[in-house]
Every structure is written in structure tokens, then in C-alpha cells.
Amino acid sequence: MKLLEGKVAIVTGAARGIGKAVALKLASEGANIAFTDLKIDENGLATQAELETLGVKAKGYASNAANFEETHNVVAEIVKDFGRIDILVNNAGITKDGLMMRMSESQWDAVLNVNLKSAFNFIHACSPIMMKQRSGSIINMASVVGVHGNAGQCNYASSKAGMIALAKSIAQELGSRGIRANAIAPGFIITDMTAALPENVREEWCKKIPLRRGGTPEDVANIALFLASDLSAYVSGQVIQVDGGMNM
């Protein structure tokens, strides 16, 4: 029997990148997947089709995760379509980097809203369903910069630190109802965004990593599978860094 047979997972921001890798990994172990993105374009439709080839039910939903009312509406739609929610992966996120003195209020607000408020929105909408089921796993996709900070990313680092604190607080609030909450903190992961960096910049990054390579979305997805499944049944309120040893 597969690790997540019959489970239903919501993965936000899953049309591409790490979110897509997580959705595919969970589906490969039997989870039915409801995924969201700001719009379900050709990438989203391709992701849905790829998920379905794994023999699970999958559906993409266009939703602005930063909007409270919209999030509650889409979660209600997902419950109607899938019947339950067992796993929530808060992966939706953006960057708008810049030094503090040059950062605009709109840059700060956009990153905090998409990255942190979206996690609050989805937890707020999903937790009553998980409480009735007396089970659930909530996974916040944070970052190593949320643990250690990073110059030029005060908005992003703050949002990711907030996601870590949110996971720890929810773990304390909902643990008695059988709900676990954890965070994953990826380091330098090779995605479309990082692949666009100059080669010399990527090489310098890798020199700082004990494993001497960037991570892959699959590396992150493997940890998400662990936290989503009963393999981590006694793990809650934790932050797992997936960074090749970059930040020990």
C-alpha cells in the first residue's frame, strides 16, 4: 500500500517549480491532489494532466492565495470536489528583493501578503475540516533565509521566518486534535528562477555548500512526503533545512 493512499492534499502555487515537484511526489504515493495557482494556464493544465497519469484524482484551481475570502471559497470548492483534506502544503510565494533603504512599501506588502498571509488564509480555512477529522498535516514552505536572514531580502526573510513561527504555533494549538504542523527551509535549489542566474554566481553559491551542489525540487519534495505521511507521525513543530549543509 502506498504511503498516502486515499489521502487528499492541497498544494498552493503548484503549477511549476518546487510546488509541482511536491504535488507529483505526493501523488506518486497515492494522494489525490488539489493544487492552486494565481491562474491555471497551460502550465497548470499540463501539471494536472501529469498528476492524473499517476492514477490519482487531480484538479487545479485558480485562486489568489493572499485573498482571505477567495481562499475560503476555493477550500470549500475543494472539499465539495474531494470530500476531505488531509494534507496542506503552503508553497505559494514570490520575491521582490532589494535593500531596506530602497524597498518600497508595496514591495514589502506584496511579499508578506503572498508568502505569509496566504499560509494564514489556507490554515484558517482548512483547520476546521482537519479538526473534525481529528487528523491532518500542515507543511509551510519556508527558507533558510527565514532562519538566518539575508541582506537584500528583508521582506522575503521576514515572511519565511513568519511561516516558521506560524507552523510552530499551529502545532501547539492543534496538536491535541491530531494535527501536525512543520516547516521546510530549502536552501539553494535549482529552479527556473535560480537557473537564470549567471553561471559564476551559481558556482560561488555551490562553493559555500558542503555537498558542493545546488538542491533539486525533488530533494525538497522528498521531505514534504516524509512530513505528509505517517513516517513523521510523531514530528510536529519542527523546521527541516534542505540545504546541503549550507547553514548548520
N, C-alpha and C positions, 0 to 999 in steps of 0.2 A: 504493500500500500504506500502511496506517495505521502510525503510529509504534510501536505496541505490539502489533501483530498476533500472536496466538498466545501472548502472554506471560500469566503468571498473577501477580496482585497480591494481597497481603494488606493490608487497611486496618483497623486497630483503631479502635474507637469510631466506627464509620461509619454508624450508623443515622440520624444527623442532623448538622446544622451543617457545620463545615469538613470533617470526615471523610467525610460524604456527598458533598459537593462534589468532593472529591478522587477518591472512588470513581467518580463519574459522569464526571469528566474523563478518567480513565484508561480507563474503559470506552468512551468516545466515540472513543478511538484504538485500540480493538481488544483491550484487556486483559480477560481473564476475571477476575472479582472474587470473592474470598473475604473477607467482612468479619465483624468480630466486634463484639459489644457485651455488656454485662453480662447483658442478656436481649433476646431477639428478640421484641419486641411488635409492635403494629400499625405502629409507625414502621419497625421493621426489615423487616417483611414488605412494606411499601409501597416501601421502598428497594430490596429485592430485585426486586420487580416492575418498578420503574422502570429498573433496570440491565438487566434482561432485554429491555426494549423496544429497547435499543441493539444487540441481536443478539449478545450475549455470554453466556457461562455465568456465573451469579451465585448465591451461596448465603450466607446469614447463619448465624453460629454463636454460640450463647450461651456466653460464656466470661468468667471473671474474669481479666483480663489480669495482675492483680497476684499471681496464684497460679502458682507455678513449675510444679507438676505438671499443673495444669489446662491451662496454656499448651502444654506439650509434648504433651499428649493431643490438643488441638484442632489443633495443627500437623500431627500425624500423620494426623488425620482429613482435613485439607485436602489433604495430599499424596495420600492414598488417593482422594479425590474428583477432584482436578485434575491429579495426575501430576507437578507440579513447582512451584517457587516462584521467580519472577524478581525480584519487587519486594516490599519490606516497608515499609509506612508506619506508623510508631509514632505514632499520633494520640490514643490513649486518654488522657484527662486529666480532673482535677477541680480545683476551687479550694475552699479553706477559709480565707478571708482573716482577718487580724487582726494587731494589733500584737504584736511579740515578747513583751512582758511579759504579755500576756493570752492568748497562744496556749497551748493545751493540748498535751500530748504526743500525744494521739490525733489532733489536727488536723495536727500535723507528720507523724506516721507515715502517716496516710491519704494525704496528698498525695504524699509521697515514694514510697510503695508503688504507687499507681495511675499516677503520671506517669513516674517513673524506673525503678522495679523492673520495671514491665511491659515497658519497652523492652529491658531486660536479658533478661527472660524470653523474649521473642519472638526477639531476636537469637540467643540461646543455642540456641533450638530450630530456627531457620531456617538459621543459618550452615553447619551440616554439609551441608545439601542444596545450598546455593549453592556450597559448596566443591567438591562432586562435579561440579556443572555447570560450574565454573570461570567463573561469571558471576553477577551479582546487583547490585541497587541497594537500599540501605537508606536510608530517609529518616526522620529523627527530627523530629517537630513540636515545636519549642522555642517561644521567645517572646522579644520584645525585652527583657522584664524579666529573662530569663536572661543577657542581655548587659550590661545597665545596672543591674539591681536595681530594687526598688520598695518604698517604705515600706508596711507593712501586708501584704506578700506574701512574707515571708522564706522560707516553706515552698515556695510556688509558684516563686519566683525560683530558689531552690536546686535544685529538681527540674529546671527548664528549663536552668539552667547545666550541670547534670549530664548532661542529654541532649546538649548541645553537645559536652562533653568526651568523652562516650561515642562519639559519631559520629566525632570526630577520632581517637580511639584505635583504633576498629574499622577505620577507613580505613587506618591504619598496619599493623594486624595482618593484615588480609585482602586488602590491595591486590595482593599477589603472586598471589592466586588469582582475580584478575579481578573482585573485589567492591569496589564503591564505597560509601561512606557519607558522607552530608551531613546538614545540619540546616536547617530553615526556621524563621525567627524572625518570626512575624506581629506586627504592632502592634495598633492599634485596629481590629478587624474587626467589622462589623455582623452579629451573630448574634442568636439569641433571647435570649441572656444579656445582651448589651450593649444590645439594643433595649429591654430592660426598665428601663434606667437613665433617670432624669429627663431631659427634653429639654435643660435648661440644662447638665447635666453633659456630655451628648454634644456640645453646641455648644462648650463650653470645650475638650474634647479636640480637636475639629477645628481650633480656632484655633492649636493647637500644631503642627499638621501642615502642612508646606509645600504639599501638594496640596489642603489645605482640605477634606478629606472622610475619612470612615472607609473602610476597605477592605471588600471583599466576600469571601465564601468562594471565589468564582470567581478572585479575584486570587491567593489562596494556592494554589488548585488548579492554576493555570497554571504556577506554579513547581514544584509537585510533578510535573507532567507532564514538564517540562524535565529534572528530576533523575532521573526514572524511565526516560527514553528515551535513545537513543544520541546525542541532541543534546548531552548532557553527558558523553560518553564519556571525556573527559579532565578531569572535575571530581570531586574527592574530598576529603573532609576540610574542606569549606567550610560557612560559615553565610551564608545569604541572608536578609537582613532585608526583609520585605514590610510596610512601614510608612509609605509615602507620604513618606519623608524625615524622619520624626519624630525619629529618632535617628541622626544622621550621625556 
